[in-house]
Amino acid sequence: VHLVESGGGLVQPGGSLRLSCAASGFTFSSYTMRWYRQAPGKERELVARISSGGGSTDYADSVKGRFTISRDNAKNTVYLQMDSLTPEDTAVYSCNVFRSREYWGQGTQVTVSS
């Protein structure tokens, strides 16, 4: 199992970013995918989850209405569209799959600052 995140960076408050997570080594279309984030000094937080077929999604209250998780099973990729970003969204964002055990990507840094 291999997960590779991309798309992070520095953005001003109110801005947007789109994160991608390219997956390989397993049957991507059969598994729920998750995005987590961890800010310095804070515990890891589940941000969003999407079912294997993409028909069901869940979000943390802190991002609901601002973030959108989606997936393209033909490309083995899950996305996180992040809008109306605030400094509180600054964190390392990682994608995750549970397949007998947890698998994580290396993470991508998102910094929201003016």
C-alpha positions as CSV (number, residue, x, y, z in Angstrom):
1,V,0.0,0.0,0.0
2,H,1.4,3.4,-1.0
3,L,-0.3,6.7,-0.4
4,V,1.2,10.0,-1.7
5,E,-0.3,13.3,-0.9
6,S,0.3,16.5,-2.8
7,G,-1.2,20.0,-3.2
8,G,-0.2,21.6,0.1
9,G,1.3,25.0,0.5
10,L,1.0,28.5,1.8
11,V,-2.3,30.3,1.3
12,Q,-3.8,33.5,2.7
13,P,-6.8,33.4,5.0
14,G,-10.0,33.0,2.9
15,G,-8.1,31.2,0.2
16,S,-8.4,27.7,-1.2
17,L,-6.3,24.6,-1.8
18,R,-7.0,21.2,-3.3
19,L,-5.1,18.3,-1.9
20,S,-4.7,15.0,-3.7
21,C,-3.8,11.6,-2.5
22,A,-2.6,9.0,-5.1
23,A,-3.0,5.4,-3.9
24,S,-1.5,2.2,-5.1
25,G,-0.9,-1.3,-4.0
26,F,-4.5,-2.2,-3.2
27,T,-8.0,-2.2,-4.8
28,F,-8.7,1.5,-4.2
29,S,-12.3,1.4,-5.3
30,S,-13.1,-1.1,-2.5
31,Y,-12.0,1.0,0.5
32,T,-13.2,3.9,2.5
33,M,-10.6,6.7,2.4
34,R,-10.0,9.4,5.0
35,W,-8.2,12.7,5.4
36,Y,-6.6,13.5,8.7
37,R,-4.7,16.6,9.9
38,Q,-2.4,17.3,12.8
39,A,-1.4,20.8,13.9
40,P,1.7,21.4,16.1
41,G,1.0,20.4,19.7
42,K,-2.4,19.0,18.9
43,E,-3.8,15.5,18.4
44,R,-4.5,14.1,15.0
45,E,-8.0,15.0,13.8
46,L,-10.2,13.2,11.3
47,V,-11.2,15.8,8.8
48,A,-13.3,13.9,6.2
49,R,-14.2,10.4,5.1
50,I,-15.6,9.1,1.8
51,S,-17.0,5.6,1.2
52,S,-15.6,3.3,-1.4
53,G,-18.0,4.3,-4.1
54,G,-18.1,8.0,-3.1
55,G,-21.7,8.1,-2.3
56,S,-21.3,8.8,1.4
57,T,-19.2,11.4,3.0
58,D,-18.6,12.7,6.6
59,Y,-16.9,15.8,7.9
60,A,-15.5,17.1,11.1
61,D,-17.7,19.9,12.4
62,S,-14.7,22.3,12.2
63,V,-14.6,21.9,8.3
64,K,-18.2,21.2,7.4
65,G,-19.4,23.5,4.7
66,R,-15.9,24.6,3.8
67,F,-14.1,21.3,2.8
68,T,-15.2,18.7,0.2
69,I,-13.9,15.2,-0.1
70,S,-14.2,13.4,-3.4
71,R,-12.6,10.5,-5.2
72,D,-11.8,9.3,-8.7
73,N,-11.7,5.5,-8.6
74,A,-10.5,5.4,-12.2
75,K,-7.4,7.4,-11.1
76,N,-7.0,5.8,-7.7
77,T,-7.0,9.3,-6.2
78,V,-8.9,11.0,-3.3
79,Y,-9.1,14.7,-3.1
80,L,-9.8,17.3,-0.4
81,Q,-11.0,20.7,-1.7
82,M,-10.5,23.2,1.0
83,D,-12.2,26.6,0.8
84,S,-12.5,29.6,3.1
85,L,-9.3,28.6,4.9
86,T,-8.4,30.1,8.2
87,P,-5.2,30.0,10.2
88,E,-6.8,27.3,12.4
89,D,-6.6,25.0,9.3
90,T,-2.8,25.1,9.4
91,A,-1.6,21.5,9.8
92,V,0.0,18.5,8.1
93,Y,-2.8,16.7,6.1
94,S,-2.5,13.0,5.5
95,C,-4.7,10.5,3.8
96,N,-5.4,7.1,5.3
97,V,-6.8,3.7,4.5
98,F,-7.6,0.8,6.8
99,R,-6.8,-2.4,5.1
100,S,-6.1,-5.0,7.8
101,R,-4.2,-2.2,9.5
102,E,-3.8,1.6,9.1
103,Y,-1.8,2.9,6.2
104,W,-0.7,6.6,6.0
105,G,0.9,8.8,3.4
106,Q,3.8,11.1,4.3
107,G,1.5,14.1,4.6
108,T,1.5,17.5,3.0
109,Q,1.9,20.8,4.9
110,V,-0.9,23.4,4.7
111,T,-0.1,26.8,6.1
112,V,-2.8,29.5,6.2
113,S,-1.2,32.9,7.0
114,S,-1.2,36.4,5.8
